[in-house]
Amino acid sequence: MYKRKLVFAAACTGMLLFGVTLITLGSVVPGLKDKFLLSDMASGTLFSILPLGILTGSFLFGPLCDKYGYKLLLMFSCFSVCVGFIGIAHAPSLTLLRVSVYLFGLGGGALNGATSAVMSDISDQYKAANLSILGVFFGIGALGMPSVLGALEGRFSFESILTAVGIITLMAGIYIAVIRFPPPKQAQGFPIAKSLRLVKDEVLVLIAFFLFCQSSFEAIINNWTTTFLVKQILVTQSYALYALSLFVAGMTAMRLLTGTLFRKVTMRNLLFISLILLMAGCLLLKWGNSFALAVAGLISLGAGLAGGFPIMLGMVGNRYRELSGTAFSFVLVIALIGNVLVNYWMGIVVYNYGVRYLVHVAMLEVLVMTILSLLIFKKLKRDQ
């Protein structure tokens, strides 16, 4: 038997580490550029290696967790992230630095998926609420790492800070090693035929493409908002970065509310509240001509995006209790593909037509997400 509170704590720790991994590379790139004399193109290569590692981890974690359980996978993931941290800090060559970034992403992607799946498995009810609490820890990690690097930058090198965080990650892996987790769901043999039928489930495919839009929406806001604010609202870079941090804060705060005060609100109602907040945020960015309105729009967007992953993953967990890991892998891989593709397309749009079209792309994604939501709930009602 496992103790739910200990597993809950392990999942939250793992998600916090994923938040740290997702933001760390961008935070230390200036130091890496100076250390290895990297050009802008070489720096961009590092950014392309990270999502490749995350995609690999997201693809592998599900079948492995269903077959062998969560403990070994989470232990390996922490070890991989630890090696990545220390490798990024101390790699003697560019080749080893790239390997370290890949291992960093591999462990982070597996942590993201496995912690979400195990949280779903240990939540008999209120899956979306508990997954929202998990998302709060992602926000803490994503917001906290740049703050830590900024606060300690004058006293310690980025290499020392990354090494210390790597050791903390290793300690998290040791904690995971000494506690018990839910047993493997497919220990007697992995049902390949059943897992292949996942792609024929219309509801699961619709959820996957909703998360395709959700993940890509997050990507374009994270990557293009500062440019949008500087060029369209005419604010300084520092003010634009401040506004972007409030976007993440809005998402984290809304997830905290979803996991506490709004625990008993139905998934359907939560999702449509989220979509309303997203459209409101887009309209504020489109027609707002001041920094204050832009900030309000970004906070609204963050709050609106808070519900997507917890709600959809909660549905997946309810639908595939015996293959939750594999089902989570399927939808998360599609989500990550959306993140990469739409962000790339957004770059083409910005290059050819200008960053003002960021809001138009975002509004189009909200429209598609709304249509997908209606189809999902219609098919769920039909299946009951």
Order of alpha helices (4+ residues) and beta strands (2+ residues): alpha-alpha-alpha-alpha-alpha-alpha-alpha-alpha-alpha-alpha-alpha-alpha-alpha-alpha
